[in-house]
């Protein structure tokens, strides 16, 4: 059972990597500003989280 969970997690991480690799344009600016594609809600939530910690 534990091996199955580890393998499922690995597959999930690889899927997230493949999707993000496909959407990433490849510049440093895109990495730091999220390609300027996040909406205001996600921006405010990330700022809120950064200020709480």
C-alpha distance matrix in Angstrom:
0.0 3.8 5.5 5.1 6.4 8.8 10.0 10.6 12.5 14.4 15.4 16.6 18.5 20.1 21.2 22.8 24.4 25.8 27.2 28.8 30.2 31.8 33.4 34.6 38.2 38.1 40.6 40.3 41.9 39.4 36.6 38.4 39.8 36.9 39.3 41.2 39.1 37.5 39.3 41.1 38.4 35.7 38.4 39.4 35.8 35.2 38.6 37.9 34.6 36.4 39.2 37.1 35.4
3.8 0.0 3.8 5.4 5.2 6.3 8.7 9.9 10.7 12.4 14.3 15.4 16.6 18.5 20.1 21.3 22.6 24.4 26.0 27.1 28.5 30.5 32.0 32.7 36.3 36.0 38.3 37.7 39.5 37.2 34.2 35.9 37.5 34.8 37.4 39.4 37.6 35.9 37.9 39.5 36.9 34.1 36.5 37.5 33.9 33.0 36.3 35.7 32.3 33.8 36.6 34.6 32.6
5.5 3.8 0.0 3.8 5.5 5.1 6.1 8.5 9.9 10.5 12.3 14.2 15.3 16.5 18.4 20.1 21.0 22.5 24.5 25.8 26.7 28.7 30.5 31.3 34.8 34.4 36.9 36.6 38.6 36.2 33.3 35.4 37.0 34.3 36.6 38.9 37.1 35.8 38.0 40.0 37.6 34.6 36.9 38.3 34.9 33.8 37.2 36.9 33.5 34.9 37.9 36.1 34.1
5.1 5.4 3.8 0.0 3.8 5.5 5.1 6.0 8.5 9.8 10.5 12.2 14.2 15.3 16.4 18.4 19.9 21.0 22.6 24.3 25.5 27.0 28.9 30.0 33.6 33.6 36.2 36.2 37.9 35.2 32.6 34.8 36.1 33.1 35.3 37.4 35.4 34.1 36.1 38.2 35.8 33.0 35.6 37.0 33.6 32.8 36.3 36.1 32.8 34.5 37.5 35.8 34.1
6.4 5.2 5.5 3.8 0.0 3.8 5.5 5.1 6.1 8.6 9.9 10.4 12.2 14.2 15.3 16.5 18.2 19.9 21.1 22.5 24.1 25.8 27.2 28.3 31.9 31.9 34.3 34.0 35.5 32.9 30.2 32.1 33.4 30.5 32.9 34.8 32.9 31.3 33.3 35.1 32.6 29.8 32.3 33.6 30.2 29.3 32.8 32.4 29.2 30.9 33.9 32.1 30.4
8.8 6.3 5.1 5.5 3.8 0.0 3.8 5.5 5.1 6.2 8.7 9.9 10.6 12.4 14.3 15.4 16.5 18.4 20.1 21.1 22.3 24.4 26.0 26.6 30.2 29.8 32.1 31.8 33.6 31.2 28.4 30.3 32.0 29.2 31.7 33.9 32.2 30.9 33.2 35.1 32.9 29.7 32.0 33.5 30.2 28.9 32.3 32.2 28.8 30.1 33.2 31.7 29.6
10.0 8.7 6.1 5.1 5.5 3.8 0.0 3.8 5.4 5.0 6.2 8.6 9.9 10.6 12.3 14.3 15.2 16.4 18.5 20.0 20.8 22.6 24.6 25.5 29.0 28.7 31.4 31.5 33.4 30.8 28.2 30.6 32.1 29.1 31.2 33.6 31.8 30.8 33.2 35.5 33.5 30.3 32.7 34.5 31.4 30.1 33.6 33.8 30.6 31.8 35.2 33.9 32.0
10.6 9.9 8.5 6.0 5.1 5.5 3.8 0.0 3.8 5.4 5.1 6.2 8.7 9.9 10.6 12.4 14.2 15.3 16.6 18.4 19.8 21.3 22.9 24.2 27.8 28.1 30.7 30.8 32.4 29.5 27.1 29.4 30.5 27.3 29.4 31.5 29.4 28.3 30.5 32.8 30.6 27.7 30.3 32.0 28.8 27.9 31.6 31.7 28.6 30.2 33.5 32.2 30.6
12.5 10.7 9.9 8.5 6.1 5.1 5.4 3.8 0.0 3.8 5.4 5.0 6.2 8.6 9.8 10.6 12.2 14.2 15.4 16.5 18.1 20.0 21.3 22.2 25.9 25.9 28.2 28.0 29.6 26.9 24.3 26.3 27.6 24.6 27.0 29.1 27.3 26.0 28.3 30.4 28.2 25.1 27.5 29.1 26.0 24.8 28.4 28.5 25.3 26.7 30.0 28.8 27.1
14.4 12.4 10.5 9.8 8.6 6.2 5.0 5.4 3.8 0.0 3.8 5.4 5.1 6.2 8.6 10.0 10.5 12.3 14.3 15.4 16.2 18.4 20.2 20.8 24.2 23.9 26.5 26.5 28.4 25.9 23.2 25.6 27.2 24.3 26.4 28.9 27.3 26.5 29.1 31.5 29.7 26.4 28.5 30.5 27.6 26.0 29.5 30.1 26.9 27.9 31.4 30.5 28.6
15.4 14.3 12.3 10.5 9.9 8.7 6.2 5.1 5.4 3.8 0.0 3.8 5.5 5.1 6.2 8.7 9.8 10.5 12.4 14.2 15.1 16.6 18.6 19.8 23.3 23.5 26.4 26.8 28.5 25.6 23.4 26.1 27.3 24.0 25.7 28.2 26.3 25.7 28.3 30.9 29.3 26.1 28.4 30.7 27.9 26.6 30.3 31.0 28.1 29.3 32.8 32.1 30.5
16.6 15.4 14.2 12.2 10.4 9.9 8.6 6.2 5.0 5.4 3.8 0.0 3.8 5.4 5.1 6.3 8.6 9.9 10.7 12.3 14.1 15.5 16.8 18.2 21.9 22.4 25.0 25.2 26.5 23.5 21.3 23.7 24.6 21.3 23.3 25.5 23.4 22.5 24.9 27.4 25.6 22.5 24.9 27.1 24.3 23.1 26.9 27.4 24.7 26.1 29.5 28.8 27.5
18.5 16.6 15.3 14.2 12.2 10.6 9.9 8.7 6.2 5.1 5.5 3.8 0.0 3.8 5.4 5.2 6.1 8.6 10.0 10.5 12.0 14.3 15.5 16.1 19.8 19.7 22.2 22.2 23.8 21.0 18.5 20.9 22.3 19.3 21.3 23.8 22.2 21.4 24.2 26.6 25.1 21.7 23.6 25.9 23.3 21.6 25.1 26.0 23.1 24.0 27.6 27.2 25.5
20.1 18.5 16.5 15.3 14.2 12.4 10.6 9.9 8.6 6.2 5.1 5.4 3.8 0.0 3.8 5.5 5.0 6.1 8.6 9.8 10.3 12.2 14.3 15.1 18.5 18.4 21.3 21.9 23.7 20.9 18.8 21.7 23.0 19.9 21.4 24.2 22.6 22.5 25.4 28.2 27.1 23.7 25.5 28.2 25.8 24.1 27.6 28.8 26.1 26.8 30.5 30.3 28.7
21.2 20.1 18.4 16.4 15.3 14.3 12.3 10.6 9.8 8.6 6.2 5.1 5.4 3.8 0.0 3.8 5.4 5.1 6.2 8.6 9.8 10.7 12.6 14.2 17.7 18.4 21.4 22.3 23.6 20.4 18.7 21.7 22.4 18.9 20.1 22.7 20.6 20.5 23.3 26.2 25.1 21.9 24.1 26.8 24.6 23.3 26.9 28.1 25.7 26.7 30.4 30.2 29.1
22.8 21.3 20.1 18.4 16.5 15.4 14.3 12.4 10.6 10.0 8.7 6.3 5.2 5.5 3.8 0.0 3.8 5.5 5.2 6.1 8.4 9.9 10.7 12.0 15.7 16.5 19.1 19.6 20.6 17.4 15.6 18.3 18.9 15.5 17.1 19.5 17.6 17.2 20.1 22.9 21.8 18.5 20.5 23.2 21.0 19.5 23.1 24.4 22.1 23.0 26.7 26.7 25.6
24.4 22.6 21.0 19.9 18.2 16.5 15.2 14.2 12.2 10.5 9.8 8.6 6.1 5.0 5.4 3.8 0.0 3.8 5.5 5.2 5.9 8.5 10.0 10.3 13.8 13.9 16.6 17.2 18.9 16.0 14.0 17.0 18.2 15.1 16.5 19.4 18.1 18.3 21.5 24.3 23.7 20.2 21.7 24.6 22.7 20.7 24.0 25.8 23.4 23.7 27.5 27.8 26.4
25.8 24.4 22.5 21.0 19.9 18.4 16.4 15.3 14.2 12.3 10.5 9.9 8.6 6.1 5.1 5.5 3.8 0.0 3.8 5.6 5.1 6.2 8.8 10.0 13.1 13.8 17.1 18.5 20.0 16.8 15.6 18.9 19.7 16.4 17.0 20.0 18.4 19.2 22.3 25.5 25.1 21.9 23.5 26.6 25.0 23.2 26.6 28.4 26.3 26.8 30.5 31.0 29.8
27.2 26.0 24.5 22.6 21.1 20.1 18.5 16.6 15.4 14.3 12.4 10.7 10.0 8.6 6.2 5.2 5.5 3.8 0.0 3.8 5.4 5.2 6.4 8.7 12.1 13.6 16.6 18.0 18.8 15.3 14.5 17.6 17.7 14.1 14.6 17.3 15.3 15.9 18.9 22.3 21.9 18.8 20.7 23.8 22.4 20.9 24.3 26.2 24.4 25.1 28.7 29.3 28.5
28.8 27.1 25.8 24.3 22.5 21.1 20.0 18.4 16.5 15.4 14.2 12.3 10.5 9.8 8.6 6.1 5.2 5.6 3.8 0.0 3.8 5.3 5.1 6.0 9.7 10.8 13.4 14.5 15.3 11.9 10.7 13.9 14.3 10.9 11.7 14.6 13.2 13.9 17.2 20.3 20.2 16.9 18.2 21.5 20.3 18.4 21.6 23.7 21.9 22.2 25.9 26.8 25.9
30.2 28.5 26.7 25.5 24.1 22.3 20.8 19.8 18.1 16.2 15.1 14.1 12.0 10.3 9.8 8.4 5.9 5.1 5.4 3.8 0.0 3.8 5.5 5.3 8.2 8.7 12.0 13.7 15.1 12.0 11.2 14.8 15.7 12.7 12.8 16.2 15.3 16.6 20.2 23.3 23.6 20.3 21.2 24.6 23.6 21.4 24.4 26.8 25.0 24.9 28.6 29.7 28.5
31.8 30.5 28.7 27.0 25.8 24.4 22.6 21.3 20.0 18.4 16.6 15.5 14.3 12.2 10.7 9.9 8.5 6.2 5.2 5.3 3.8 0.0 3.8 5.7 8.0 9.8 13.2 15.5 16.4 13.0 13.1 16.7 16.7 13.5 12.8 16.0 14.6 16.4 19.7 23.1 23.6 20.7 21.8 25.4 24.6 22.8 25.8 28.2 26.8 27.0 30.6 31.7 30.9
33.4 32.0 30.5 28.9 27.2 26.0 24.6 22.9 21.3 20.2 18.6 16.8 15.5 14.3 12.6 10.7 10.0 8.8 6.4 5.1 5.5 3.8 0.0 3.8 6.4 9.1 11.8 13.8 13.9 10.2 10.8 14.0 13.5 10.1 9.2 12.3 10.8 12.7 16.0 19.5 20.2 17.4 18.3 22.0 21.5 19.9 22.7 25.2 24.2 24.3 27.8 29.2 28.7
34.6 32.7 31.3 30.0 28.3 26.6 25.5 24.2 22.2 20.8 19.8 18.2 16.1 15.1 14.2 12.0 10.3 10.0 8.7 6.0 5.3 5.7 3.8 0.0 3.8 5.6 8.1 10.1 10.7 7.3 7.7 11.2 11.4 8.7 7.9 11.5 11.2 13.2 16.8 19.9 20.9 17.9 18.1 21.8 21.6 19.3 21.8 24.7 23.5 23.0 26.5 28.2 27.4
38.2 36.3 34.8 33.6 31.9 30.2 29.0 27.8 25.9 24.2 23.3 21.9 19.8 18.5 17.7 15.7 13.8 13.1 12.1 9.7 8.2 8.0 6.4 3.8 0.0 3.8 6.1 9.1 9.5 6.7 8.5 11.8 11.8 9.9 7.8 11.5 12.0 14.7 18.2 21.2 22.8 20.0 19.7 23.5 23.8 21.5 23.5 26.7 25.9 25.1 28.4 30.5 29.7
38.1 36.0 34.4 33.6 31.9 29.8 28.7 28.1 25.9 23.9 23.5 22.4 19.7 18.4 18.4 16.5 13.9 13.8 13.6 10.8 8.7 9.8 9.1 5.6 3.8 0.0 3.8 6.8 8.6 6.9 7.7 11.1 12.2 11.1 9.8 13.5 14.6 16.9 20.5 23.2 24.7 21.7 21.1 24.8 24.9 22.2 24.0 27.2 26.1 24.9 28.3 30.4 29.2
40.6 38.3 36.9 36.2 34.3 32.1 31.4 30.7 28.2 26.5 26.4 25.0 22.2 21.3 21.4 19.1 16.6 17.1 16.6 13.4 12.0 13.2 11.8 8.1 6.1 3.8 0.0 3.8 5.4 5.3 6.6 9.0 10.3 10.4 9.1 12.4 14.4 16.6 20.1 22.3 24.2 21.3 20.1 23.6 24.2 21.3 22.5 26.0 25.2 23.5 26.7 29.1 28.0
40.3 37.7 36.6 36.2 34.0 31.8 31.5 30.8 28.0 26.5 26.8 25.2 22.2 21.9 22.3 19.6 17.2 18.5 18.0 14.5 13.7 15.5 13.8 10.1 9.1 6.8 3.8 0.0 3.8 5.4 5.1 6.4 8.7 9.8 9.6 12.4 14.8 16.4 19.8 21.5 23.2 20.2 18.6 21.9 22.4 19.2 20.1 23.6 22.7 20.7 23.7 26.3 25.0
41.9 39.5 38.6 37.9 35.5 33.6 33.4 32.4 29.6 28.4 28.5 26.5 23.8 23.7 23.6 20.6 18.9 20.0 18.8 15.3 15.1 16.4 13.9 10.7 9.5 8.6 5.4 3.8 0.0 3.8 5.3 5.3 6.0 7.9 7.3 9.3 12.3 14.0 17.1 18.6 20.8 18.2 16.1 19.5 20.6 17.6 18.2 21.9 21.5 19.6 22.4 25.2 24.5
39.4 37.2 36.2 35.2 32.9 31.2 30.8 29.5 26.9 25.9 25.6 23.5 21.0 20.9 20.4 17.4 16.0 16.8 15.3 11.9 12.0 13.0 10.2 7.3 6.7 6.9 5.3 5.4 3.8 0.0 3.8 5.6 5.4 5.3 4.2 7.4 9.5 11.4 14.9 17.0 18.9 16.2 14.9 18.5 19.2 16.5 17.9 21.4 20.9 19.5 22.6 25.1 24.5
36.6 34.2 33.3 32.6 30.2 28.4 28.2 27.1 24.3 23.2 23.4 21.3 18.5 18.8 18.7 15.6 14.0 15.6 14.5 10.7 11.2 13.1 10.8 7.7 8.5 7.7 6.6 5.1 5.3 3.8 0.0 3.8 5.8 5.3 6.7 9.5 11.2 12.1 15.6 17.5 18.8 15.6 14.4 17.9 17.9 14.9 16.5 19.8 18.7 17.2 20.6 22.8 21.8
38.4 35.9 35.4 34.8 32.1 30.3 30.6 29.4 26.3 25.6 26.1 23.7 20.9 21.7 21.7 18.3 17.0 18.9 17.6 13.9 14.8 16.7 14.0 11.2 11.8 11.1 9.0 6.4 5.3 5.6 3.8 0.0 3.8 5.7 7.8 9.2 11.6 11.8 14.9 16.0 17.5 14.5 12.5 15.7 16.1 12.9 13.7 17.2 16.5 14.6 17.6 20.2 19.4
39.8 37.5 37.0 36.1 33.4 32.0 32.1 30.5 27.6 27.2 27.3 24.6 22.3 23.0 22.4 18.9 18.2 19.7 17.7 14.3 15.7 16.7 13.5 11.4 11.8 12.2 10.3 8.7 6.0 5.4 5.8 3.8 0.0 3.8 5.4 5.6 8.4 8.7 11.7 12.9 14.8 12.3 10.1 13.6 14.7 12.0 12.8 16.4 16.4 15.0 17.7 20.4 20.3
36.9 34.8 34.3 33.1 30.5 29.2 29.1 27.3 24.6 24.3 24.0 21.3 19.3 19.9 18.9 15.5 15.1 16.4 14.1 10.9 12.7 13.5 10.1 8.7 9.9 11.1 10.4 9.8 7.9 5.3 5.3 5.7 3.8 0.0 3.8 5.2 6.2 6.7 10.3 12.5 13.9 10.9 10.0 13.7 14.2 11.8 13.7 16.9 16.5 15.8 18.9 21.1 20.9
39.3 37.4 36.6 35.3 32.9 31.7 31.2 29.4 27.0 26.4 25.7 23.3 21.3 21.4 20.1 17.1 16.5 17.0 14.6 11.7 12.8 12.8 9.2 7.9 7.8 9.8 9.1 9.6 7.3 4.2 6.7 7.8 5.4 3.8 0.0 3.8 5.3 7.9 11.2 13.7 15.8 13.4 12.5 16.3 17.2 15.2 16.8 20.1 20.0 19.3 22.2 24.6 24.6
41.2 39.4 38.9 37.4 34.8 33.9 33.6 31.5 29.1 28.9 28.2 25.5 23.8 24.2 22.7 19.5 19.4 20.0 17.3 14.6 16.2 16.0 12.3 11.5 11.5 13.5 12.4 12.4 9.3 7.4 9.5 9.2 5.6 5.2 3.8 0.0 3.8 6.0 8.5 10.6 13.2 11.5 10.1 13.8 15.4 13.9 15.0 18.2 18.9 18.4 20.8 23.3 23.9
39.1 37.6 37.1 35.4 32.9 32.2 31.8 29.4 27.3 27.3 26.3 23.4 22.2 22.6 20.6 17.6 18.1 18.4 15.3 13.2 15.3 14.6 10.8 11.2 12.0 14.6 14.4 14.8 12.3 9.5 11.2 11.6 8.4 6.2 5.3 3.8 0.0 3.8 6.5 9.6 11.7 10.1 10.0 13.6 14.7 13.9 15.6 18.4 18.9 19.1 21.7 23.7 24.5
37.5 35.9 35.8 34.1 31.3 30.9 30.8 28.3 26.0 26.5 25.7 22.5 21.4 22.5 20.5 17.2 18.3 19.2 15.9 13.9 16.6 16.4 12.7 13.2 14.7 16.9 16.6 16.4 14.0 11.4 12.1 11.8 8.7 6.7 7.9 6.0 3.8 0.0 3.8 6.8 8.2 6.3 6.6 10.1 10.9 10.5 12.5 14.9 15.5 16.1 18.6 20.4 21.4
39.3 37.9 38.0 36.1 33.3 33.2 33.2 30.5 28.3 29.1 28.3 24.9 24.2 25.4 23.3 20.1 21.5 22.3 18.9 17.2 20.2 19.7 16.0 16.8 18.2 20.5 20.1 19.8 17.1 14.9 15.6 14.9 11.7 10.3 11.2 8.5 6.5 3.8 0.0 3.8 5.6 5.6 6.3 8.8 10.2 11.0 12.5 14.4 15.7 16.8 18.6 20.3 21.9
41.1 39.5 40.0 38.2 35.1 35.1 35.5 32.8 30.4 31.5 30.9 27.4 26.6 28.2 26.2 22.9 24.3 25.5 22.3 20.3 23.3 23.1 19.5 19.9 21.2 23.2 22.3 21.5 18.6 17.0 17.5 16.0 12.9 12.5 13.7 10.6 9.6 6.8 3.8 0.0 3.8 5.6 5.0 6.1 8.5 9.9 10.5 12.0 14.1 15.3 16.4 18.2 20.3
38.4 36.9 37.6 35.8 32.6 32.9 33.5 30.6 28.2 29.7 29.3 25.6 25.1 27.1 25.1 21.8 23.7 25.1 21.9 20.2 23.6 23.6 20.2 20.9 22.8 24.7 24.2 23.2 20.8 18.9 18.8 17.5 14.8 13.9 15.8 13.2 11.7 8.2 5.6 3.8 0.0 3.8 5.4 5.2 6.2 8.7 9.9 10.5 12.3 14.3 15.4 16.5 18.7
35.7 34.1 34.6 33.0 29.8 29.7 30.3 27.7 25.1 26.4 26.1 22.5 21.7 23.7 21.9 18.5 20.2 21.9 18.8 16.9 20.3 20.7 17.4 17.9 20.0 21.7 21.3 20.2 18.2 16.2 15.6 14.5 12.3 10.9 13.4 11.5 10.1 6.3 5.6 5.6 3.8 0.0 3.8 5.5 5.1 6.1 8.6 9.7 10.5 12.2 14.3 15.3 16.9
38.4 36.5 36.9 35.6 32.3 32.0 32.7 30.3 27.5 28.5 28.4 24.9 23.6 25.5 24.1 20.5 21.7 23.5 20.7 18.2 21.2 21.8 18.3 18.1 19.7 21.1 20.1 18.6 16.1 14.9 14.4 12.5 10.1 10.0 12.5 10.1 10.0 6.6 6.3 5.0 5.4 3.8 0.0 3.8 5.5 5.3 6.3 8.6 10.0 10.7 12.5 14.4 16.0
39.4 37.5 38.3 37.0 33.6 33.5 34.5 32.0 29.1 30.5 30.7 27.1 25.9 28.2 26.8 23.2 24.6 26.6 23.8 21.5 24.6 25.4 22.0 21.8 23.5 24.8 23.6 21.9 19.5 18.5 17.9 15.7 13.6 13.7 16.3 13.8 13.6 10.1 8.8 6.1 5.2 5.5 3.8 0.0 3.8 5.5 5.1 6.0 8.5 9.8 10.6 12.2 14.6
35.8 33.9 34.9 33.6 30.2 30.2 31.4 28.8 26.0 27.6 27.9 24.3 23.3 25.8 24.6 21.0 22.7 25.0 22.4 20.3 23.6 24.6 21.5 21.6 23.8 24.9 24.2 22.4 20.6 19.2 17.9 16.1 14.7 14.2 17.2 15.4 14.7 10.9 10.2 8.5 6.2 5.1 5.5 3.8 0.0 3.8 5.4 5.0 6.1 8.6 9.9 10.6 12.6
35.2 33.0 33.8 32.8 29.3 28.9 30.1 27.9 24.8 26.0 26.6 23.1 21.6 24.1 23.3 19.5 20.7 23.2 20.9 18.4 21.4 22.8 19.9 19.3 21.5 22.2 21.3 19.2 17.6 16.5 14.9 12.9 12.0 11.8 15.2 13.9 13.9 10.5 11.0 9.9 8.7 6.1 5.3 5.5 3.8 0.0 3.8 5.4 5.1 6.1 8.6 10.0 11.0
38.6 36.3 37.2 36.3 32.8 32.3 33.6 31.6 28.4 29.5 30.3 26.9 25.1 27.6 26.9 23.1 24.0 26.6 24.3 21.6 24.4 25.8 22.7 21.8 23.5 24.0 22.5 20.1 18.2 17.9 16.5 13.7 12.8 13.7 16.8 15.0 15.6 12.5 12.5 10.5 9.9 8.6 6.3 5.1 5.4 3.8 0.0 3.8 5.4 5.1 6.2 8.7 10.3
37.9 35.7 36.9 36.1 32.4 32.2 33.8 31.7 28.5 30.1 31.0 27.4 26.0 28.8 28.1 24.4 25.8 28.4 26.2 23.7 26.8 28.2 25.2 24.7 26.7 27.2 26.0 23.6 21.9 21.4 19.8 17.2 16.4 16.9 20.1 18.2 18.4 14.9 14.4 12.0 10.5 9.7 8.6 6.0 5.0 5.4 3.8 0.0 3.8 5.5 5.2 6.3 8.9
34.6 32.3 33.5 32.8 29.2 28.8 30.6 28.6 25.3 26.9 28.1 24.7 23.1 26.1 25.7 22.1 23.4 26.3 24.4 21.9 25.0 26.8 24.2 23.5 25.9 26.1 25.2 22.7 21.5 20.9 18.7 16.5 16.4 16.5 20.0 18.9 18.9 15.5 15.7 14.1 12.3 10.5 10.0 8.5 6.1 5.1 5.4 3.8 0.0 3.8 5.4 5.2 6.5
36.4 33.8 34.9 34.5 30.9 30.1 31.8 30.2 26.7 27.9 29.3 26.1 24.0 26.8 26.7 23.0 23.7 26.8 25.1 22.2 24.9 27.0 24.3 23.0 25.1 24.9 23.5 20.7 19.6 19.5 17.2 14.6 15.0 15.8 19.3 18.4 19.1 16.1 16.8 15.3 14.3 12.2 10.7 9.8 8.6 6.1 5.1 5.5 3.8 0.0 3.8 5.6 5.7
39.2 36.6 37.9 37.5 33.9 33.2 35.2 33.5 30.0 31.4 32.8 29.5 27.6 30.5 30.4 26.7 27.5 30.5 28.7 25.9 28.6 30.6 27.8 26.5 28.4 28.3 26.7 23.7 22.4 22.6 20.6 17.6 17.7 18.9 22.2 20.8 21.7 18.6 18.6 16.4 15.4 14.3 12.5 10.6 9.9 8.6 6.2 5.2 5.4 3.8 0.0 3.8 5.6
37.1 34.6 36.1 35.8 32.1 31.7 33.9 32.2 28.8 30.5 32.1 28.8 27.2 30.3 30.2 26.7 27.8 31.0 29.3 26.8 29.7 31.7 29.2 28.2 30.5 30.4 29.1 26.3 25.2 25.1 22.8 20.2 20.4 21.1 24.6 23.3 23.7 20.4 20.3 18.2 16.5 15.3 14.4 12.2 10.6 10.0 8.7 6.3 5.2 5.6 3.8 0.0 3.8
35.4 32.6 34.1 34.1 30.4 29.6 32.0 30.6 27.1 28.6 30.5 27.5 25.5 28.7 29.1 25.6 26.4 29.8 28.5 25.9 28.5 30.9 28.7 27.4 29.7 29.2 28.0 25.0 24.5 24.5 21.8 19.4 20.3 20.9 24.6 23.9 24.5 21.4 21.9 20.3 18.7 16.9 16.0 14.6 12.6 11.0 10.3 8.9 6.5 5.7 5.6 3.8 0.0
